[in-house]
Amino acid sequence: MKTPPDDYRAAYIFWKQLSVEDRKLKRVARELGIVLPKSPDKAVAILNRLSRQIRRWEKRGFVRHSVLRAKSEAANRPERVPDLEQELRQRFPLRHVVVCDVSRIAESDPYRRDDEVHQSLGKWGGRILNVCLRGDSEVVGTGGGRGPYYSALACQFNDRVDYPRKVISLTGRINAKDWAPEATSYLDADRVAAELAGNLRIREVLQAGSDIAARTKGPAIPCEQVTFALIGVGALAGGHRLLNYKEYQELAPIREELSRLSELIQQIEGRPKKSTDQPVNHWVGDLCNRLFVCEPPGAPRATRKAKHELMELVERLNEKLLSPKLNDIRDICRRGAVMAVCGGRHKAMPIWHLLKQGEPVVSHLIVDKPCCEQILSIENSSNARDRQSSTE
């Protein structure tokens, strides 16, 4: 046959069996009668070119895929929302997007529901990890939090696959955990690294070995070795550990700065609105425990003095936290991939801020449907304000 297939349906089946069903390139090509070049590099180039072509066909309406529940372990994963995934890819420089429909979660307690949302996201995170992690030359970096932890937990070993040779913890210890009162497992980056290495039988694990704000820190994190990062995104609001610093002994060295940060955030943001229809305007987010300021479009403007103090305080805290710089994450994204697994509408603003960076910081995004809708709402609001400003 042809190389690659020209027929829409045949091309899509070829791409789907390789990219979605994780089957071997040569076996699929042989079954479909496709002649591949002998050079592995040329064969991979054909697959990459076909993937780009499939994306263009999706945008033009020639092909469309839906994720259906199967009688396998895939049946435990939440359904995806292809229309929202496509819209995110069109608006932001993302290579891969998974938007999960979490409407089937019946838990009424908001904290426990948030835990179940992250467990659902982790099921898809583990699936995408299994597809993306290839070759013993790859080095994985892990952040902490529920999204990365449940993704590592959902990874399944396959003895036909060459897995990465090393896992590195990207940030210091802090006892992030589930909201459930009975939860005892601390989900920091060291724990995520150990869980991922255990599930995929990766022998070399480099853990931070220091608290997030230790007075005497261990050696610097070797971010330059990492080619794939599994991280989470947070918003400094509600039960975020940096705002509930009194409960965490490892944050004792920076309690004074965190106390002022909490006061400043409350002063700028005020009380949260009761309505759930509008985006939540959080001013401070964190990427792998690296803080950043994002001024929400349409939010009441902070005074120049308050905003200046907030930015200085965030910068001062970042100097004391054992976490990678945003440029370190950006470099990983440039030479490999960065997958963010994060959910909940309160995280929409920090995620939107990261997606609007000039050079991508995140390449793969796994979020729930309400969070995705909030991200798009913020983007629409920002674009409307830009158009209004240009006409004035």
C-alpha positions in Angstrom: 0.0 0.0 0.0 0.7 3.7 0.2 3.0 5.6 2.6 1.2 7.0 4.6 -2.4 6.1 3.8 -4.3 8.8 1.9 -7.9 7.7 2.7 -9.2 9.6 5.7 -10.6 6.5 7.5 -7.5 4.3 6.8 -5.2 7.1 8.0 -7.2 7.7 11.1 -7.3 3.9 12.0 -3.5 3.8 11.5 -2.9 6.8 13.7 -5.4 5.7 16.4 -3.9 2.2 16.8 -0.5 3.7 17.3 -1.2 6.8 19.4 -4.3 5.9 21.3 -4.2 2.1 21.6 -0.4 2.0 22.1 0.2 -0.8 19.6 3.6 -1.5 17.9 4.3 0.5 14.7 5.5 -2.5 12.6 2.7 -4.8 13.6 0.0 -2.2 12.8 1.7 -1.3 9.5 1.8 -5.0 8.5 -1.9 -5.6 9.3 -2.9 -2.5 7.3 -0.6 -3.3 4.4 1.5 -0.1 4.9 5.1 -0.1 3.6 7.4 1.7 6.1 10.9 2.9 5.4 13.6 0.7 6.9 15.1 3.6 8.8 13.4 3.9 12.2 13.9 7.7 12.2 12.0 8.0 8.9 9.2 5.7 10.1 8.8 7.9 13.2 8.8 11.0 11.0 5.9 9.6 9.0 4.0 9.0 12.2 4.6 12.5 13.4 3.6 13.9 10.1 0.4 11.8 10.1 -0.4 13.0 13.6 -0.3 16.6 12.5 -2.4 15.8 9.4 -5.0 14.1 11.6 -5.2 17.2 13.8 -5.8 19.3 10.7 -8.5 16.9 9.5 -10.2 17.1 12.9 -10.3 20.9 12.7 -11.9 20.7 9.2 -14.4 18.2 10.3 -13.2 15.3 8.1 -12.6 12.9 11.0 -13.7 12.9 14.6 -13.0 10.6 17.5 -15.0 9.8 20.6 -13.7 7.9 23.7 -16.1 5.1 24.6 -16.2 3.0 27.7 -14.8 -0.5 27.2 -14.9 -3.7 29.2 -11.3 -3.3 30.2 -9.4 -1.1 32.6 -10.3 1.8 30.3 -13.9 1.5 31.6 -12.7 2.9 34.9 -11.4 6.1 33.3 -13.9 9.0 33.0 -15.2 9.9 29.6 -13.5 12.6 27.6 -14.9 15.8 26.1 -13.4 16.0 22.5 -15.0 19.4 21.6 -13.4 21.1 24.6 -10.1 19.4 24.0 -10.1 20.7 20.4 -10.9 24.2 21.6 -8.1 24.2 24.1 -5.6 23.0 21.4 -6.8 25.7 19.0 -6.4 28.5 21.5 -3.2 27.5 23.3 0.1 26.0 22.3 -0.6 22.5 23.7 0.5 19.3 22.1 -2.0 17.0 23.9 -5.1 17.7 26.0 -7.4 15.5 28.0 -10.6 17.0 29.4 -12.4 14.7 31.7 -16.2 14.6 32.3 -16.5 14.3 36.1 -20.3 14.8 36.2 -20.7 11.2 37.4 -19.0 12.0 40.7 -21.8 12.0 43.3 -19.8 13.1 46.3 -21.5 16.2 47.9 -18.7 17.2 50.3 -16.6 19.7 48.2 -13.2 18.6 49.6 -13.8 14.9 49.1 -15.3 15.6 45.7 -12.1 17.5 44.8 -10.1 14.4 45.8 -12.3 12.2 43.6 -11.8 14.6 40.7 -8.0 14.3 41.0 -8.3 10.5 41.2 -10.2 10.6 37.9 -7.7 12.9 36.3 -4.9 10.6 37.5 -6.4 7.6 35.7 -5.9 9.5 32.4 -2.6 10.9 33.6 -1.3 7.3 34.0 -2.6 6.3 30.6 -0.9 9.3 28.9 2.3 8.6 30.8 2.4 5.0 29.6 2.2 6.3 26.0 4.7 9.1 26.4 7.5 7.6 28.4 9.7 5.8 25.9 13.3 4.8 25.9 15.9 4.3 28.6 17.6 7.6 27.6 14.6 9.6 29.1 14.7 11.1 32.6 11.5 11.9 34.4 11.0 14.7 36.9 8.1 14.6 39.3 6.3 17.3 41.3 4.1 16.7 44.3 0.3 16.8 44.7 -2.7 14.7 44.0 -2.7 15.0 40.2 0.9 13.7 39.8 0.5 11.1 42.6 -2.6 9.5 41.1 -1.1 9.6 37.7 2.0 7.7 39.0 -0.3 5.3 40.8 -2.2 4.5 37.6 0.9 3.7 35.5 1.1 0.1 34.5 4.3 -1.8 33.7 4.6 -3.4 30.3 7.6 -5.7 29.8 7.7 -5.0 26.0 8.5 -1.3 26.6 11.8 0.4 27.5 11.1 2.7 30.4 13.2 5.7 31.6 16.4 5.1 33.4 15.9 7.6 36.1 13.3 9.5 38.1 14.1 12.8 39.8 12.1 14.6 42.5 11.8 18.2 41.4 10.9 19.9 44.7 11.5 19.6 48.4 9.3 17.7 50.9 6.0 19.1 52.0 3.2 16.9 53.3 0.5 17.5 50.7 -2.2 14.9 51.1 -5.8 14.1 50.4 -8.6 16.1 52.1 -10.0 13.0 53.6 -9.5 13.1 57.4 -8.3 9.5 57.5 -5.6 10.1 54.8 -2.1 9.3 56.0 -0.1 9.2 52.8 1.9 12.3 52.1 1.9 13.1 48.4 5.0 15.2 48.0 7.4 14.9 45.0 9.6 12.3 46.7 6.6 10.1 47.2 5.5 10.5 43.6 9.0 9.7 42.3 9.1 6.6 44.4 5.6 5.5 43.4 6.4 6.0 39.7 9.7 4.2 39.9 8.1 1.3 41.7 5.3 0.9 39.2 7.5 1.1 36.2 10.5 -0.8 37.8 12.9 2.1 37.4 15.9 1.4 39.5 17.5 4.9 39.8 15.5 7.4 41.9 17.0 10.7 42.9 14.9 12.3 45.7 15.2 15.8 47.1 15.8 14.6 50.6 15.1 18.1 52.1 12.1 19.9 53.3 10.6 22.5 51.0 11.9 25.4 53.1 14.8 23.8 54.9 17.3 26.2 56.4 20.1 24.0 55.1 19.1 22.7 51.7 20.5 19.7 50.0 22.2 19.7 46.6 20.5 21.6 43.8 17.9 19.8 41.7 19.4 18.6 38.4 16.6 19.9 36.2 18.9 20.0 33.2 18.8 16.1 33.1 15.0 15.9 33.0 13.3 15.3 29.6 9.8 14.7 30.8 8.1 16.4 33.8 5.0 15.3 35.6 3.7 18.2 37.7 0.7 19.9 39.2 -0.6 23.5 39.2 -2.1 25.1 42.3 -3.9 28.3 43.4 -3.1 29.9 46.7 -6.7 29.8 48.1 -8.8 27.7 50.4 -6.9 24.8 51.8 -3.6 25.4 50.0 -0.8 24.3 52.3 1.1 27.5 51.9 -1.9 29.4 53.3 -2.4 26.9 56.1 1.3 27.1 57.0 0.7 26.8 60.8 -0.1 23.1 60.3 3.1 22.2 58.6 6.4 22.0 60.5 8.5 22.1 57.3 7.2 25.6 56.6 8.3 27.0 60.0 11.4 28.8 58.5 9.1 31.0 56.3 6.0 31.4 58.5 6.5 35.2 58.7 6.5 35.7 55.0 3.6 33.3 54.5 1.6 35.2 57.2 2.0 38.4 55.3 1.3 36.7 52.0 -2.0 35.4 53.3 -3.0 38.9 54.6 -2.0 40.5 51.2 -4.0 37.9 49.2 -7.1 38.5 51.4 -6.7 42.3 51.0 -6.4 42.1 47.2 -8.9 39.4 46.4 -11.5 40.1 49.1 -14.1 37.5 49.9 -14.8 35.0 47.1 -18.1 35.5 45.2 -21.0 33.2 46.0 -21.8 32.7 42.3 -20.1 29.7 40.7 -20.7 31.0 37.1 -17.8 33.3 37.0 -14.0 32.5 37.0 -12.4 32.7 40.4 -9.9 35.5 40.4 -6.9 34.2 42.3 -3.8 36.3 42.1 -1.1 33.8 43.1 -0.5 30.3 41.7 2.2 27.7 42.0 3.8 25.4 39.5 5.7 22.6 41.2 5.8 24.8 44.4 7.3 27.8 42.4 5.0 30.8 43.1 3.9 33.3 40.4 1.6 36.3 40.3 -1.2 36.4 37.7 -3.4 39.5 37.5 -6.8 38.2 36.5 -8.5 40.0 33.6 -11.7 41.8 34.8 -10.8 41.6 38.5 -10.8 44.7 40.6 -7.3 46.3 40.2 -5.0 46.1 43.2 -3.3 49.3 44.3 0.1 49.8 42.9 1.6 49.5 46.4 -0.2 46.2 47.2 0.7 44.7 43.8 4.4 45.7 44.1 4.6 44.2 47.7 2.9 41.0 46.5 5.4 40.6 43.6 8.4 41.3 45.9 7.1 38.9 48.6 6.5 36.1 46.0 10.1 36.6 44.7 11.5 36.5 48.2 9.6 33.3 49.0 10.7 31.6 45.8 14.3 32.2 46.9 13.7 30.2 50.0 11.8 27.3 48.5 13.5 24.2 47.1 11.7 24.2 43.8 12.6 24.6 40.1 12.4 28.0 38.4 9.8 28.6 35.7 12.7 28.8 33.2 13.8 25.3 34.3 10.3 24.0 33.5 10.3 25.9 30.2 13.6 24.3 29.3 12.2 20.8 30.0 9.2 21.6 27.8 11.5 22.8 25.0 13.7 19.6 25.0 11.0 17.1 25.9 7.5 17.5 27.5 5.8 18.8 30.6 2.5 17.2 31.6 0.3 19.1 34.1 -2.4 17.1 35.9 -4.7 19.5 37.8 -8.3 20.0 38.4 -10.9 22.2 40.1 -12.3 25.5 39.0 -10.1 27.4 41.5 -7.0 26.4 39.5 -8.3 27.9 36.2 -6.7 31.3 36.6 -3.1 30.0 37.3 -3.5 27.4 34.4 -4.7 30.2 32.1 -1.7 32.4 33.1 0.8 29.6 32.4 -0.8 28.8 29.0 -0.5 32.5 28.0 3.3 32.6 28.5 5.2 33.5 25.3 7.2 30.2 25.2 5.2 27.1 26.4 5.7 26.0 30.0 3.2 23.1 29.7 2.9 20.8 26.6 0.4 18.2 27.9 -2.6 19.2 30.0 -5.1 17.0 31.8 -8.0 18.8 33.5 -11.7 18.3 34.4 -14.5 19.8 32.4 -15.5 22.6 34.8 -11.9 23.8 35.1 -11.6 23.7 31.3 -14.8 25.8 30.9 -13.4 28.3 33.4 -10.1 28.6 31.4 -12.0 29.3 28.2 -14.2 31.8 30.0 -11.2 33.7 31.3 -9.7 33.6 27.8 -12.9 35.0 26.3 -13.0 37.7 28.9 -9.4 38.7 28.3 -9.9 38.8 24.5 -13.1 41.0 24.9 -11.1 43.4 27.1 -8.3 43.6 24.6 -10.8 44.3 21.8 -12.4 47.0 23.9 -9.1 48.6 24.7 -8.0 48.7 21.0 -11.2 50.6 20.0 -10.9 53.2 22.7 
